[in-house]
Amino acid sequence: MRVIFMGTPEFSVGTLEALIETGHDVCLTVTQPDKPKGRGKEMQYTPVKEAAVRHDIPIYQPARVRKPECVAELKKYQADAIVVVAFGQILPKEILEMTPYGCINVHASLLPKYRGAAPIQWAIISGEAVTGVTTMQMDEGLDTGDMILKTQVPITEDETGESLHDKLALAGAKLCVKTLKALEEGTAVFEKQGESPTPYAKMLDKKMGNIDWSRPASEIERLVRGLNSWPSAYTHWGDTVLKVWRAKAEPAAEGTQEQTPGTVLGVNKDSFTVQTGDGRLRVSELQIPGKKRMKTSAFLRGYTLKKGTLFTR
């Protein structure tokens, strides 16, 4: 099949590679414009652009995909289908209906659950036991198109946003290949979506990582896991912002539930526990400004953290 591929972040790359490996003719990659990054503000390629360069595939980077000149550019390639994986812009009707097979989207949730920009992280934060990937025929709504295929992926007890991202990227790549085969063979079945049973999976921002210690320990643990590796959960230790990378919810110890949420209940050589609104949180990996992520044991060798210390928002 002759395919235009539209995608931007690392999550998209596996599907692009899978399409190439299975013999599809990827005639064009469309990705977001390069952006400055780092202290030097050097322009950096998107992960999809890097992959396209490796495979010598033409690249198009429109600032606004809805402009008439962008639509005209895509028409030149006379593709059979457009595959869209986390592209980052809303497509106009002219592009959605441009090819015989339309636009096929790979979405990282079991639709209609978790429509939106950050379904991977919100599935963990919300306490789901299972998530997955759905391929769908895109329409003008936000992740509301007819579903084609699904695959489930369990969420493990120690799952992080990063580890689940990698699992779903692999699952999505395989599912996209199966979906295109079903479309070519005429065996694809399209299923209408109902109402979503979950809130819209809104885009992540740094503010949502600010730990509210009055929440239950289990909820805070899911926040820590879901926001690992970006934007991270964090708290304030005096004037220091302390990022929490790995933590485990535990039931309250006898006589500690009266402590103010955010209070350090105990410190040992490799972790410390913090009072929450329900239960306690054991922190085993963290980071302070100017330092790399470290085990709590390494942190405690260089810094003094006393029982009774109060972490704040």
C-alpha positions as MATLAB code, in Angstrom:
seq = 'MRVIFMGTPEFSVGTLEALIETGHDVCLTVTQPDKPKGRGKEMQYTPVKEAAVRHDIPIYQPARVRKPECVAELKKYQADAIVVVAFGQILPKEILEMTPYGCINVHASLLPKYRGAAPIQWAIISGEAVTGVTTMQMDEGLDTGDMILKTQVPITEDETGESLHDKLALAGAKLCVKTLKALEEGTAVFEKQGESPTPYAKMLDKKMGNIDWSRPASEIERLVRGLNSWPSAYTHWGDTVLKVWRAKAEPAAEGTQEQTPGTVLGVNKDSFTVQTGDGRLRVSELQIPGKKRMKTSAFLRGYTLKKGTLFTR';
ca = [
       0.000    0.000    0.000;
       1.211    3.507   -0.790;
       1.164    5.390    2.524;
       1.659    8.924    3.791;
       2.819    8.713    7.422;
       2.009   11.513    9.856;
       3.610   11.464   13.297;
       5.996   13.340   15.542;
       7.228   11.829   18.874;
       9.095    8.645   19.707;
       5.795    6.787   20.115;
       5.209    7.140   16.370;
       8.553    5.769   15.211;
       7.839    2.081   15.817;
       4.801    2.174   13.552;
       6.736    3.954   10.794;
       9.486    1.337   11.018;
       6.941   -1.506   10.971;
       5.277   -0.158    7.812;
       8.636    0.032    6.069;
       9.689   -3.450    7.229;
       6.462   -5.051    5.982;
       6.869   -3.639    2.492;
       4.513   -0.679    2.455;
       5.593    2.192    0.240;
       5.899    5.106    2.664;
       6.038    7.883    0.097;
       6.070   10.819    2.525;
       6.476   11.544    6.231;
       4.686   14.566    7.682;
       5.907   15.760   11.071;
       5.930   18.867   13.226;
       8.505   21.622   12.528;
      11.908   21.393   14.180;
      12.141   23.148   17.548;
      15.044   24.660   19.525;
      16.078   22.569   22.487;
      18.618   22.638   25.292;
      20.738   25.450   26.631;
      22.177   26.171   23.218;
      18.691   26.353   21.674;
      19.865   24.294   18.698;
      17.160   23.184   16.290;
      16.313   19.528   16.844;
      14.638   17.041   14.532;
      11.514   15.258   15.704;
      12.013   11.511   16.283;
       9.910   10.769   13.189;
      12.065   13.070   11.058;
      15.191   11.306   12.305;
      13.706    7.959   11.269;
      12.652    9.319    7.880;
      16.171   10.609    7.251;
      17.593    7.158    8.062;
      15.280    5.561    5.510;
      15.645    8.322    2.916;
      11.911    9.116    2.916;
      10.736   12.586    1.818;
       9.831   14.869    4.744;
       7.245   17.626    4.976;
       6.945   19.849    8.077;
       3.993   22.240    7.842;
       3.447   24.732   10.638;
      -0.304   24.461   10.038;
      -1.605   21.364    8.295;
      -4.992   23.004    7.654;
      -3.587   25.522    5.165;
      -4.597   24.974    1.501;
      -0.979   24.657    0.395;
      -0.482   21.740    2.791;
      -3.548   19.935    1.463;
      -2.305   20.498   -2.080;
       1.142   19.139   -1.205;
      -0.255   15.902    0.230;
      -2.483   15.371   -2.808;
       0.589   15.225   -5.045;
       1.602   11.857   -3.585;
      -1.615   10.028   -4.560;
      -1.420    7.727   -1.550;
      -3.786    4.838   -0.820;
      -3.966    5.703    2.882;
      -2.680    8.132    5.474;
      -1.465    6.635    8.763;
      -1.533    9.055   11.700;
       0.247    8.355   15.000;
       0.492   11.214   17.533;
       1.002   13.821   14.836;
       0.016   16.766   17.028;
      -2.315   18.775   14.791;
      -6.019   18.446   13.970;
      -6.565   17.347   10.379;
      -9.094   19.068    8.124;
     -11.828   17.226    6.260;
      -9.907   17.602    2.988;
      -7.067   15.457    4.339;
      -9.324   13.004    6.185;
     -11.078   12.169    2.905;
      -8.100   12.521    0.572;
      -7.207    8.848    0.041;
      -9.248    5.727   -0.814;
      -8.740    4.260    2.676;
      -8.875    7.589    4.511;
      -6.799    8.383    7.596;
      -6.017    5.479    9.919;
      -5.079    6.467   13.452;
      -3.188    4.455   16.065;
      -4.446    5.581   19.499;
      -2.892    4.436   22.797;
      -6.047    3.441   24.674;
      -8.975    1.066   24.423;
     -11.385    3.531   22.851;
     -13.748    5.056   23.699;
     -11.759    5.254   26.959;
      -9.147    7.984   27.302;
      -9.645   10.036   24.199;
      -7.125   12.846   24.145;
      -3.452   13.752   24.190;
      -2.125   11.711   27.143;
      -3.990    8.384   27.364;
      -0.942    6.399   28.476;
      -0.266    8.430   31.602;
      -3.910    8.930   32.556;
      -4.583    5.181   32.437;
      -1.925    4.691   35.140;
      -2.943    7.725   37.186;
      -6.576    6.574   37.124;
      -5.706    3.093   38.384;
      -6.577    1.028   35.310;
      -5.491   -2.616   35.349;
      -5.586   -2.958   31.564;
      -5.133   -0.560   28.671;
      -4.228   -1.085   25.042;
      -4.225    0.301   21.519;
      -7.052    0.987   19.092;
      -6.855    1.633   15.365;
      -9.642    3.772   13.969;
     -10.867    5.519   10.853;
     -10.415    9.190   11.693;
     -13.284   11.668   11.479;
     -13.509   15.355   12.333;
     -13.989   14.683   16.065;
     -11.281   14.209   18.692;
     -10.554   10.460   18.703;
     -14.203    9.676   17.871;
     -13.826    7.787   14.586;
     -15.008    4.247   13.887;
     -12.840    1.620   15.601;
     -11.209   -1.108   13.497;
      -8.943   -3.270   15.698;
      -7.926   -3.357   19.369;
      -5.260   -5.068   21.411;
      -5.026   -5.181   25.204;
      -1.926   -4.530   27.318;
      -1.934   -5.229   31.097;
      -0.700   -2.495   33.441;
       1.686   -4.008   35.979;
       1.930   -2.941   39.623;
       5.180   -1.052   39.018;
       4.264    0.300   35.572;
       5.482    3.804   34.734;
       4.438    6.170   31.995;
       7.751    5.425   30.284;
       7.520    1.629   30.422;
       3.886    1.600   29.314;
       4.708    4.001   26.477;
       7.234    1.508   25.105;
       4.839   -1.443   25.387;
       2.012    0.413   23.662;
       4.289    1.736   20.914;
       5.266   -1.841   20.053;
       1.674   -3.069   20.262;
       0.481   -0.158   18.122;
       3.020   -0.855   15.399;
       1.888   -4.479   15.098;
      -1.784   -3.511   15.178;
      -1.356   -0.926   12.429;
       0.194   -3.502   10.114;
      -2.712   -5.878   10.800;
      -5.191   -3.079   10.188;
      -3.775   -2.132    6.798;
      -3.799   -5.793    5.766;
      -7.473   -6.083    6.758;
      -8.285   -2.946    4.785;
      -6.512   -4.252    1.680;
      -8.226   -7.636    1.949;
     -11.635   -6.073    2.568;
     -12.063   -7.875    5.901;
     -11.888   -4.804    8.177;
     -14.926   -4.328   10.428;
     -15.765   -0.784   11.538;
     -17.396   -0.248   14.925;
     -19.022    2.970   16.069;
     -17.814    4.437   19.355;
     -20.199    5.065   22.220;
     -19.839    7.722   24.879;
     -16.505    7.700   26.671;
     -16.723    6.320   30.252;
     -13.608    8.273   31.262;
     -12.678   11.963   31.323;
     -10.781   13.434   28.389;
      -7.091   12.548   28.730;
      -5.880   16.125   28.727;
      -2.325   17.115   27.933;
       0.160   16.843   30.782;
       1.746   19.891   32.375;
       4.331   20.386   35.100;
       1.868   21.777   37.642;
      -0.056   18.511   37.878;
       3.053   16.832   39.316;
       2.896   18.910   42.528;
       2.081   16.277   45.162;
      -0.918   16.901   47.378;
      -0.001   14.894   50.465;
      -3.590   14.988   51.718;
      -4.510   12.523   48.956;
      -4.336    8.737   49.616;
      -0.934    7.086   49.292;
      -2.189    4.790   46.521;
      -3.280    7.802   44.463;
       0.042    9.577   44.945;
       1.931    6.433   43.965;
      -0.032    6.241   40.693;
       0.733    9.908   40.043;
       4.444    9.244   40.565;
       4.376    6.261   38.214;
       2.205    7.931   35.590;
       4.365   11.065   35.366;
       7.603    9.093   35.109;
       9.469   10.124   32.901;
       7.734   13.442   32.171;
       6.861   15.824   33.720;
       7.534   14.006   37.046;
       5.887   14.248   40.448;
       7.522   16.584   42.934;
       7.274   18.152   46.378;
       8.941   20.997   48.276;
      11.583   20.401   50.920;
      12.001   23.893   52.288;
      13.172   25.916   49.290;
      14.253   22.796   47.378;
      12.097   21.118   44.756;
      12.436   17.384   45.272;
      11.319   15.174   42.376;
       9.939   11.771   43.341;
      10.695    9.110   40.735;
       9.846    5.884   42.514;
       7.595    5.303   45.504;
       5.307    2.667   47.003;
       2.044    3.085   48.885;
       1.863    1.358   52.261;
      -0.897    1.112   54.871;
      -0.682    3.456   57.836;
       1.420    2.297   60.749;
      -0.320    2.258   64.122;
      -0.407    5.699   65.740;
       0.794    7.631   62.657;
      -2.476    8.585   60.975;
      -2.749   11.661   63.213;
       0.416   13.103   61.675;
       0.065   16.027   59.265;
       0.110   14.832   55.622;
       3.569   15.465   54.176;
       5.359   14.618   57.433;
       8.373   12.295   57.234;
       7.485    9.355   59.475;
      10.737    7.448   59.326;
      14.122    7.275   57.619;
      16.251    4.201   56.990;
      19.346    3.626   54.882;
      17.581    3.137   51.538;
      14.207    4.944   51.801;
      11.949    7.175   53.848;
       8.213    7.198   54.468;
       5.832   10.138   54.282;
       2.393   10.541   55.834;
      -0.469   10.960   53.349;
      -4.188   11.490   53.727;
      -4.623    7.721   53.851;
      -1.612    5.489   54.419;
       2.016    6.353   53.862;
       4.338    6.594   50.869;
       7.786    5.000   50.831;
      10.171    6.929   48.560;
      13.030    4.951   47.014;
      14.228    7.130   44.104;
      14.359   10.904   43.791;
      16.162   13.914   42.355;
      17.189   17.362   43.538;
      18.045   20.379   41.362;
      21.391   20.140   39.602;
      21.730   16.404   40.266;
      20.818   13.265   38.351;
      18.126   10.851   39.463;
      19.392    8.772   42.358;
      18.383    6.019   44.714;
      17.197    7.351   48.049;
      20.099    5.503   49.677;
      22.565    7.676   47.716;
      20.604   10.819   48.579;
      20.657   10.010   52.296;
      24.429    9.542   52.245;
      24.854   13.154   51.149;
      21.897   14.903   52.777;
      20.295   14.815   56.206;
      16.563   14.178   56.259;
      15.060   13.936   59.717;
      11.914   12.318   61.016;
       9.282   15.020   61.420;
      10.361   17.027   58.365;
       7.342   18.448   56.541;
       7.120   18.358   52.750;
       4.837   21.049   51.313;
       3.196   22.086   48.042;
];
